[in-house]
Amino acid sequence: MLTTTIRVLTTLLLSLALLSCGESKPRMDMEVNVTLNGMLVPQAKIIMDGKPLGETGADGQFNISMNQQPGKQVKLSASAEVAGFEVQPWQSEFTVKLPNEGEILKYVFDVELQADPFVVIAVQEKGVPVSGATVLVNKREVGKTDDAGNFVYKYQTGSKQAPIVEVNKNGYSSWKKPAKFEPGNKVAVDLFRQVAVTFEALKEEYGRGVGIAGIAVSVAGKPAGKTNSMGTLTLNYAGDQGKPVKVTYSAPGYLPSQWTTNMLIEDGLTVRHYFYPVSPKPIKVAFYHFGGNTPGVDLRDVAVQTQTALRSQLFKYSVFSEMPGDRLDKEIKNAKLSLARLTSKGWQQTRLQGMLDMIVVGSVSRDARGYIIEAKFHSSGGKLIYSQVIRADERGDINSATREIASNVMDRFPFEGTVIAFKDDRYEINLGKSYAISRGTEFALIPPAEGKAAAEDAVLTVKKVGDGSSFAALEDGQAKVRVDVGDRVVRRVQREGEPAGSGRTRESFVVSVKGGAGKDAASLAGVNVYLNNDWVGTTGNDGSAKISIRTGTNFNLMLYRHGYQQVAEKIKIEKSGEVKRFVMAANYALFRMESTPSPATVYVDGELFGKTPMLEGKQVALGFHTVRVSAGENYRDWEEVVEFDKKIENRTGANRIVLHKDYMKLGEAAEAKGNVDAAIAAYAATIKTHPDYSEARHRLAQLYLDEKDDFNGAIREFENVLTLPENEQLIFKQYAVAYTNLGHAYYEKGNNTMAEKRNEAAQYYAKALQNLKIAKQNTRFFPANEYDQAVHDTYFYLALSYQKLYMITGRANMLSDANLAWRDYFDFFPRALEGDPVFAEHRETGKKFWNQIKDK
C-alpha cells in the first residue's frame, strides 16, 4: 500500500510541473550522425513519429531544432539507400525530459546502420530473361531467379577465395564460374537452350542392330565423345539449331571407316548409322548354368559335367571367346535379368551388350536309353540362332557327345559375314578357313536391319578359300542380283528335312504342340523340333512350327523344351501340309517357402507368384528361374536365380529366406536430407555378410574423408573394403577407385601429422604412394560416372605425396619421382575437367608445387 501511494504522489507532482509550463514547449536541439561500416552516409532519411524530418548532409549529419512537450515519448528512425547494400532501418525511442529553467535540451544520436552487401545474378538466354533458374554458391542452393531473370544474393564478406557460382535449369546449359563479389555487382549469366541428340553406331547381328562401343563422333568439327557399351552417345547440343552442321563418325576397322553427313540438329533427333567389320572378331560366348530336366532324378553333377565338357570343346575353336560364367551371373544379377528374358528379348540396352554376343543354355534329361543333352545358342537380341540335341548312353559318353556337339557347331553354325570387296567377278567375304568355310559353302544375303530390301533367295557360292576370307560368286541365273560392299551374308546349311537343288519343290508339314494335361493343355511356344537330331525349327506363340521336309521319308522326331517331358517318335509325312499334333507333359517342382520378415511378396521371373508363408507350396516348372522376395519399407529385396530340379524346393524353417535391412537406402535418404551423422550410422550398420557391405563401407569412408575430416575413420573403412579378397584382387573392378581414395586419406593424414611428427607423416605419405600406384595401374576400371575426377585425384595426390616425402627426406630419387609425377599429372589432366573452377584451382596449386622443385 505504501508503494502505491508514493507512485501516485510522484505522478501527481509531475503532472503539476507540466501544467505549470502552460502552452509553452521548451526548445530541443537534435543531432543525428549516420555511418555505415565506419563511413559517413549522406542523404539518410530521418523520420520522427512516422513523419519525415529531413536527410543527412554530405558529412552524414542531420541537425534540427524544435519545440517538444516534456514527457512525450518520441519514435526516431533512420534509413538509407546505399548502392550494393541491403540496409536495415535503425529505430529508437526516447522521452523528452523536463528542462531546467532556461535550459535547451540537446539530443545526439550516433547511428551505425547494419547492411548486407549483395550482388545481382542476372540470367538470360539470347537476351531473354530466364526465370526459375536455380542458383548455387559454393555448391549450396541459395534461390531461384525471378520473372526478370534476376536473383539478389546477399553474401558475407571476408572470404579470400572467389565464390563459385553455378546456375542450372532443365533444358538449358549449366553455367559455372568463379565470380567477383563486390557490392552491387551484376553477375551476367548467359544460358543456352539444349537439345538432346542421340548418336547410334550399330552393326548387324542376325537381323538386329547391335551397338558398337568406342566409335568417335564429332559435331561441327568438335569432338562430341565416343559411343558407350550400347553403341550410343547422347549430346546436349548447344549450337545454332537453324544451321546445318557436319556430323562425322570415325570407325577404324569397320566399313565405312568414316561416315559424314550434314544435318539440322533438332531436339530428340537420333542419328543412326550401320557399320560392318572388315575382320570379324571372335564371338563372345558365355555358358549359362545347365540344368536337369527329369523330375525326381538328381542330374546336377551330370549337368555340371556336360557344361564343363562342352565349354572345353567349344573354346578350342578360335572363332569363339569365353566370358566366364561367374561374371555372367554377376552382370545378370546387376541388370535384374531373368533366363526367360535373356532367351526371348535378349540383353540389349544393358551393360552386357558390349561384353557378350551369345549365351549357351543347356539341359540334360534322363530316360530309359540314357541321357539327352540339348545346347542352345541365343544372340544378344534373344533370338535362338542354333540348337543341338544329342544322346549319351552313359556318363562316360558325355565327353565324346560334347565333342560331337562342338564339331557340329563348327560345321553347321550360321556364321555371319560381310562382303568386303569385289575382285575379278568374285565377292570377297570376311570369313575364311577358321570358320570352317570350304569350297562349295553357300552364303545367303541377309535383309539389312536398316530396312533396305535384299534380293530374294540370292545365294553366293564359295569358289576359293583363304585363311582370313573367301571368294564367292552368285549362283547361275542370278546375274542381275546386286551385291554391294558392306552387304551381310550368313552361312547357309541344308537341313536334314530340306529337299536339295535350286529348283526344289517346297514341301513341309506343321508341328503343333500343347503343354500340360487335359483341359489345362495350352499352345506351347519355344519347343525345339529335331529331325534325326538336326534342329529344324522352334514353335511360335501359337505352339506351331512349319518344317520343310521330303515327303515319303522316315525321320526320328524329337520335341524338346526344358521344363517338359521330351517327345520322341518316328514319323513319315505322306502329304505336304500335313499337321502333326503333340502334347508335352510339364515337369514341375513344388515350391514351399517362408521369409523373415513375413508376409513378403514373391515374384518368379518377374511375375507375381504369391505371398509368404507358402507352406503348402505352389508348382514351378523345372529349370532356372529368377525368384525375388520383397518386403518393402526399409528391407532390401532378396533376389536369386534358383534351379528347380527336385520334386520339392523347400525354403522353410532354417532354410527360410531372410531379407536384410536396406542400409544403402537409409543412408542415401539421410544424405539427401543433409543428415550426415544419420547416414554414417546407416552405412556403419552393415556387417560383412550383408550384400551391400562393400558399397556401404566405401560410402562410409568417403563421408569420413569429405564431410568429417576424420582421416583415421576413412582409412579404416577404405581398408575394410579392400581387405575383402574380391575387392583387393579387383575381381569387382569398380573398387579400383578405393585405392585412390585410400591413398588420398593417407595423404591427408600425413598433412595432419607433419607439423609435429615428420617421421610419422613420412610413413603416411609412403602408404599413400603405395595405394595410389595400384590405382594408377587400374584407372581403366574406374566407374564411368566418376572416372575423370578419380583419374585426376590419382595423379594429383601421387605427385603431392612424392613431393612431401622429398621435403621430409631430401632424397634425390624422391625429387626425380616427384618431377615425373607432376609431368604425368599435367599430361593426363582430364580434358572434361579443364573448365571446372575447383579442378582449375587444383591445377594452379600443382603448378606452384612443381615450380618449387622443377629446377633443383
Buried (B, 14 or more C-beta within 10 A) or exposed (E): EEEEEEEEEEEEEEEEEEEEEEEEBBBBEBEBBBBBBEEBBBEBBBBBEEEEBBBBEEEBBBBBEEEBEBEEEBEBBBBBEBEBBBBEEBEEEEEBBBBEEEEEBEBEBEBEBEBBBBBBBBBBBEEEBBBEBBBBBEEEEBBBBBEEBBBEBEBEEEEEEEBBBBBBBEEBBEBBBBBEBEBEBEBEBBBBBBBBBEBBBBBBBBBBBBBBBBBBBBBBEEEBBBBBBBBBBBBBBBEEBEEEBEBBBBBEEBBBEEBEEEEEBEEEBEBEBBBBBBEBEBBBBBBBBBBBBBBEBEBBEBBEBBBBBBBEBBBEBEBBBBBEBEBBBEBBBEBEBBBBBBBBEBBBBBBBBBBBBBBBBBBBBBEEEBBBBBBBBBBBBBBBBBBBBBBBEEEEBBBEBBBBBBBBBBEBBBBBBBBBBEEEEBBBBBBBEBBBBEEEBBBBBBBBBEEEEBBEEBBBBBBEBEEBBBBBBBBEEBEEBEBEBBBBBBBBBBBBBBBEEEEEEEBBBBBBBBBBEEEEBEBBBBBBBBBEBBBBBBBEEEBBBBBBBBBEEEBBBBBBBBBBBBBBEEBEBEEBEBEBEBBBBBBBBBBBBBBEEBEBBBBBBBEEBBEBBBEEBBEBBBBBBBBBBBBEEEBBBBBEBBBBBBEEBBBBEEEBBEBBBBBBBBBBBBBEEEBBEBBBBBBBBBEEEBBBBBBBBBBBBBBBBEEEEBBEBBBBBBBBBBEBEEBBEBEBBBBBBBBBBBBBBBBBBBBBBBEEEBEEBBBBBBBBBBBBBBBBEBBEBBEEEEBBBBBBBBBBBBBBBBBBBBBBBEEEEBBEBBBEBBBBBEEEBBEBBEEBBBBEBBBEEBBEBBEEBEEE
